[in-house]
Structures are given as C-alpha cells and as structure tokens.
Amino acid sequence: MILIFGGAYQGKLAYALERFALTEAEVYHCSEEDTAMPGNQKVIYDIDQWILALIRTGSDVAEQVKRFIEANPDAIVICDDISCGVVPIDKTFRRWREDTGRALEQLARQSEEVVRLFCGIPTRIK
C-alpha cells in the first residue's frame, strides 16, 4: 500500500496519476454518502469522505479501516489531512477529524511508502 496525504487542493491525485502512469478510470472516488468499502481500483481517492460516511451511520471506523487495509494491500490511498486548523464545534465533524487522524495512523503503519504533499511538492516520509 502507498499512502498519499496532505491538505485539500494540494495536488495529491494529479501527483499519483502522473507518478504511477495511471488514468482517471483507475480511481475510486469515495463519497460521504457511500459506506460501501472502497476498492476495485488502483487508487482510492478521498478516503476521508468514506470515514465521514461511516461516522454518520455509527460504524466502527477503526474496524472498517482494518478490513479495508486487509482487502486492499496494493492500493494507492489518498486522504486529505483534516487535522490542521480550528477544531470543529460540531460533534460529528470533531469526531471525523479524530477518526481520520487515527485512520491515517493505521494506513501509514501498513504502507510501504507514505508521501505528504504540500503545495504540489511531495515529501516521502516513509
């Protein structure tokens, strides 16, 4: 697994497509409305949105992320880093921020490579 994370609109998907010579057809776009486990594509994009969908349905995020990792060991996972900035007042969004941070820990631990993108510049941190 390869994990690519960074702030919103920092070029994560463009970087992954270019670096691995992939096309948009090879990208699974997660949605905050869809709790189905992402998969069946080389790139899993916006996994943070899937986490939000899980929270809204009361799912055990840590367990679902564990299952995702087991089912997608060769995926390129892209996640927004939502841990910076003001802590949300809304309980759901605060939990989303916390659970996404914990999910990034799980994903990073299992990834062969972890890349952080900032202003379109990749930095390999693992």
C-alpha positions as a printed Julia matrix, in Angstrom:
126×3 Matrix{Float64}:
   0.0    0.0     0.0
   1.05   3.56   -0.68
  -0.45   6.41    1.32
  -0.54   9.94   -0.07
  -1.9   12.63    2.22
  -1.94  16.39    2.53
  -4.26  19.35    2.68
  -7.19  19.84    0.35
  -6.37  21.0    -3.19
  -2.63  20.31   -2.88
  -2.34  18.12   -5.99
  -2.46  14.65   -4.42
  -4.48  12.96   -7.16
  -2.56  14.61  -10.01
   0.68  13.52   -8.36
  -0.49   9.9    -8.04
  -1.77   9.72  -11.61
   1.45  11.15  -13.02
   3.87   9.24  -10.82
   2.26   5.85  -11.4
   1.18   6.49  -15.02
  -2.48   5.92  -14.22
  -5.72   7.3   -15.64
  -8.85   8.68  -14.02
 -10.58   5.38  -14.89
  -8.33   3.69  -12.32
  -9.55   5.92   -9.48
 -12.27   5.06   -6.97
 -13.8    8.29   -5.65
 -15.09   7.92   -2.09
 -18.21   9.79   -1.09
 -19.57  10.97    2.23
 -22.87   9.28    1.31
 -21.45   5.83    0.5
 -20.47   3.44    3.29
 -19.52   0.59    0.94
 -15.9   -0.4     1.32
 -13.79   1.32   -1.34
 -11.93  -0.92   -3.7
 -11.7   -2.46   -7.15
  -9.5    0.37   -8.4
  -5.77   1.04   -8.13
  -6.29   4.46   -6.49
  -8.67   5.08   -3.59
  -9.28   8.83   -3.5
 -10.75  10.91   -0.65
 -10.85   8.05    1.85
 -11.6   10.73    4.45
 -15.06  11.09    2.85
 -15.69   7.36    3.36
 -14.72   7.8     7.01
 -17.31  10.58    7.36
 -19.97   8.29    5.85
 -19.04   5.57    8.36
 -19.3    8.0    11.28
 -22.73   9.18   10.15
 -24.01   5.59   10.19
 -22.44   4.73   13.55
 -19.92   2.25   12.14
 -16.72   1.29   13.96
 -14.24   3.28   11.87
 -11.11   1.55   13.19
 -12.54  -1.88   12.39
 -13.67  -0.81    8.92
 -10.24   0.7     8.16
  -8.6   -2.53    9.33
 -10.85  -4.51    6.94
 -10.07  -2.04    4.15
  -6.31  -2.48    4.65
  -6.65  -6.27    4.56
  -8.75  -6.15    1.38
  -6.59  -3.58   -0.48
  -2.91  -4.26    0.27
  -1.74  -2.92   -3.12
  -3.87   0.23   -3.25
  -2.67   3.79   -3.55
  -4.71   5.57   -0.88
  -5.23   9.33   -0.97
  -6.52  11.18    2.07
  -6.98  14.82    2.98
  -5.19  15.8     6.18
  -8.01  17.46    8.08
  -6.11  17.71   11.37
  -4.92  21.28   10.9
  -6.86  24.43   11.6
  -9.66  25.18   14.02
 -11.18  22.25   15.92
 -14.82  21.95   14.76
 -17.6   22.8    17.2
 -19.91  20.23   15.59
 -19.56  16.84   17.34
 -19.73  14.84   14.1
 -17.03  16.89   12.39
 -14.85  16.79   15.5
 -15.12  13.0    15.54
 -14.41  12.93   11.79
 -11.2   14.87   12.37
 -10.14  12.5    15.17
 -11.09   9.28   13.38
  -9.41  10.39   10.17
  -6.21  11.05   12.1
  -6.39   7.58   13.67
  -7.12   6.03   10.26
  -4.07   7.77    8.81
  -2.02   6.18   11.6
  -3.37   2.72   10.71
  -2.82   3.25    7.0
   0.7    4.65    7.46
   1.71   1.73    9.66
   0.69  -0.74    6.95
   2.01   1.26    3.98
   5.3    0.54    2.29
   5.53   4.22    1.39
   3.95   7.39    2.81
   4.08  10.68    0.89
   2.91  14.07    2.15
   2.02  16.67   -0.47
   2.18  20.36    0.3
   1.75  22.99   -2.43
   2.13  20.23   -5.0
   5.53  19.22   -3.63
   5.81  15.59   -2.5
   7.86  14.67    0.56
   8.45  10.98    1.21
   8.19  10.43    4.97
   8.3    6.63    4.92
